[in-house]
């Protein structure tokens, strides 16, 4: 399922080291950018699980992130529920909503599945926009961050919150790998490659898709709850289809079906957005040109290009190192 693991782990170590360096050395603005990258990385990991490993291209993951954000905000500010319980509740609620979407949408394929997810996303956006409970166009404010004072961590500190998001992203990445290496993940890959054969083998295809979509939705809900805590304010724009579209762009830019690629893509996208937006209001156009170049190069995103260029080198060096560590065979006369 995963090729060139040495290169993949090297990329992960470099990303983690870069994030830690930024977290401990950056000032407020740099920490805000880092936190934005980490939260976006969680969202695109959730999308990569279903799109890259299941062939289910979704345009509702932005809405799922918004559901998680609004659920956390309502449960914590209006219902007065304890913050950890509100966090867990928002993740569970988003996962349940995603499971229903996956169960219904699994009956369709290709462009029809994309349109079905887009429709669900727009329904969620319209409901949040109109319902007084969610503050309408004004959104909701006064959102509090988790209280970890019992372990000596103040998440109201930007540096502490960035490190908390980094640790959470690490846990999400590990959980994503476990999901894909589990029986459910292998079944999902089999369905993507040959759905008819998997159905003939007795697999309940719609259930596999729904279960994976639900797990992916839980990750998106977690990203949403953290996004609400990061800004301490949310608005219906978080559920817009454009958020889902940007997430899909990030996945393709980083490398569809690679897990580490979308994390790289999230970092590249956020940095490009902040750097280019200070120069021109047409920064989306520049990102679009870069995306076209990536697609035309036939490389699977940034990580796909790195893998094609350096993957063989890493594998050969690892093989050479392994051979050097093997004990030499002792020859004796018969």
N, C-alpha and C positions, 0 to 999 in steps of 0.2 A: 504493500500500500504506500509506503514512504520510501522513496529512492534517495540515495546519497545522504544517509543519516548523519555522517560525520560533518558534512557541509551544513546540514540543517542545525545540528547542535552548536556548531561554531557560530552560525548566524544568530542563534538565540542567545548565546553567551555575550556576543558583541552588543546585541540590542539591550540586554539587561545591564551590561556594564555602562553603556551610553546613557541609559535611563537613570541609573544610580548616580552617575557623575553629574548629570543635569539636576537631579533632585537635591544633591548636596552642595552644589556650587551656584545654581541659578538664583536670581532674585525673583520677585513676585511675578512679573510678566512671563518669565521663562518657566516658572512652575505652573502657571495657568495653561500655557501651551502644552507642557508635558502631560498634565492631567487630561486635557482635551484629547491628546493622542492616545492615552491609555484607555479612556472610555470608548473612543471610536474603535480601537483595536478589539475590544470585547464584542462590540456590535458586529464587526465584520467577521470575526471568528465564528459567531453564531450563524451568520449568513453563509460562510464558506462551508460549514458542515452540511447544510442542505443543498446548496447550489453546486459546490465543487465535488462533493462526495456522493450526492444523491440525485444530481441533475434537476433539482427543483429550484429554478430561478424565481426568487421571491421579490415582490415589490411591496411587501407589507412589514418588513422588519423595522423600518423606521417607526411605523405605527405601533408595533409591539414594544419598541423601546419607549414610546410615548405612553403606552398603557402602564408599563412598569413605573414610569416617572409619576404619572397622575395617581396611580394606586398608592404609591408611597406617600405622596403629598396629602391625599385625602385621608388616608388612614392615620397619618401622624398629626396633621394639623386640625382636621375637622372631627375625626372620630376619637382623638385623644389616646390612641393606642400607643403602647411603648414602642420606641423607635426600632429595636431589633425585631419585634414582632411585625411591625409595619413593613420592614424590609423583607422579611421572609414571606409575608402575605402578598406583597407586590410581585415577588418572583413566582410564587405559586399561582397567582391569578393570571399572570402573563403566560405562564406555561400551559395552563388550562385553556386559555383563549387560543393559543397557538395550536394546541392539540386538535381543537375543534376545526380550525382553519385547515390544518393538515388533513384531517379525516374527510372533510368535504372536498377540498381541492385535489386530493389524491385520485379522484375519479377522472380528472382531466390531465392533459399532458401538453408540453411545449407552450406555445403562445397562449393557449386557453388557461393553463395553470397560472401563467404570469398575470393574465387579465383577472383571474379569480382572486389572486392575492391583492392585486391593485384595488379591486372592488371592496374587499374587506378592509383594507387600509383607509380608503376614502370614507367608508361607513363609520369607522372609528373616529376619523378626523371630524366628520360632520356632527357626530353625536357630542363629542367633547366641546366643539365650538358652540353648540346650541344649548347644552345643558347648564342651568344656573349653578349646579353643584360644583362644576369645574371652573367657574369664573368667566365663562365665555371667552371673548376675544382678549379680555384683560389677563387671563391666566390666573395662576395661584402663586402667592409669595409667602414669605415667612417660614420657609422649609428649613428644618434643622438637620444637622449632620449627626451621625451615630455618636453616642457617648461612650468612649472607650477609656474614660478616666480611671476605671478600676485597674487597668493595666498600665496606667501612666501615659496614655496617648491622647493628645488633644487634636482631634480632627478639624477643629476650627483654625488650626495652623496650616497654612498652604503647603508647607513642606511635608508635614505629617500626613496630610490628606493625599498628596501625590504618592508618597511611599505606600500608603494603604492601597491606593488604586493599582500600583505596580505589583504588590503582593497578590491582590485579587486577580489581576490579569494572569499572573503566573499560575494561580490555582485554576483559572478558567482554561488556560492552555493545556494544563495537565489533564483536566477533566475531559477536554475535547479529544485528546489523544486516546484516553481510556474508552470513550464512547466509540470511536472509530475502530479500535482494536477489539471491541467486544463482539459477541455474536450478533447483536443488533446492528453494529456498524458494518460488519462483513455482509450481513443480509442486505443492508442499504446499498452497498457497492454492487452486489450481485443484481439487485433490482435495476440499478442505473444502467448496467451493461446489457442485461437481458431479462426484462421483466416477465416475458411470457414463460421462459424456462423456469424462473423462480416460482412462478405461480403453478406451473405444472409439477414442481417438486413439493407442492403442498404449502408453500409459504403464504401467509395472509398479507398480501402486498400493502393494502391500504393501511393496515395496522402498523406495519414497519414505518411507512412514511409518516403517519400521524404521530407515532411515538418519538421519532427523531425530530420532527417539526416541533413537538412539545418541548423536548429538551433544549432545542435551539432557541425556542421562545423564552425559556427560563433564563438563558444567558443574556438574551436581549433585554429582558425585564430587569436583570441585575444591572446592566449598563444604564438603563433608564433611571433606576433608583439612585445610582451614583451620579448621573448627570443632574438630577434634581437637587441632590445635596451639594454638588459642585457649584452650581449657579445660585442655588437657594430660591430659584424662581423658574416656573415653567409656563409655556403658552401653547396653544393648539398647533403652532408651527412645527413643534417637535414631531407631530404625527403626520406631517405632510409627505406626499409621495416623493417629493424632492429629496428628503432625508434618505429614503430607501434607495433612490436613484444614485445618490452620492455614495452610499455604502456599497452598492454594486460596482460602481466605478473604482472604488478603492480595492475591492477584491480582485477585479480584473487587472488593475494597475500593479498590484503586488504579486499576484500569481494564484489563479483559481485552482482549488484542490490541493493546496500545499500547506495550509495552516500558518506556517511562518511567513509566507508571502503577504497575506493580508495585513499582518502586523507591520511589516516593512512598508506596505502601501499606505497604512494609516499615518505613519510617521511622515512619509513623503508628501501625502496629500495635505496634512495640516500645516506643515512647514511651507509648502508651496502657496497655500491659501493665505497665510499671514504675510509672507514675503511679497507675493505678487499683488495682493489687495492694497498694499501701501504704495504701489506704483501705478496700478491701473484698476479701473472698475470692471474690466473685461477679463479678470483672472480666470474665469471659467473657460474662456476661449483657449487660453494657453494650456490649461489642464486637458481640454478636449484634444488639442493638437498632439500633446504628449501621449494621450491614450490611443489615438489613431496610429501614432508611430509604433507604440508597443504592439498593437494588434497586427499591423502590417509587417512587423519584423518576425511574426510567427513564433515569437518567444512567449512562454506562459508567464507574462508579467516580469517584474523586476527580478524576483527570485528565480523564475524560469530561465532568464538570461544568465544569471549568476551560476545556476546549476549547469547549464549547457557549457559555459565557459570554464568553470572551475571544478565541477563535480567529478569528472574523470581524474583530474590531478589529485584531489583529496582521496579518492578511492585507491589510486595507485600507491600513494604515499602510505596510506593505512595498511595496504597489503604488504608493502615492503617492510614496514615496521613490525607487522605480525610475523613475517617470515624470519626476521632477525632474532625475534624472541623465542622461536621454536628451537628446541635442543637438536644439535646436529646428530645425525644417525651414526652410530659407531659400527664400523665394518670390522668383522672378524673372519679369520680363515675357517673354512668349513672343516 
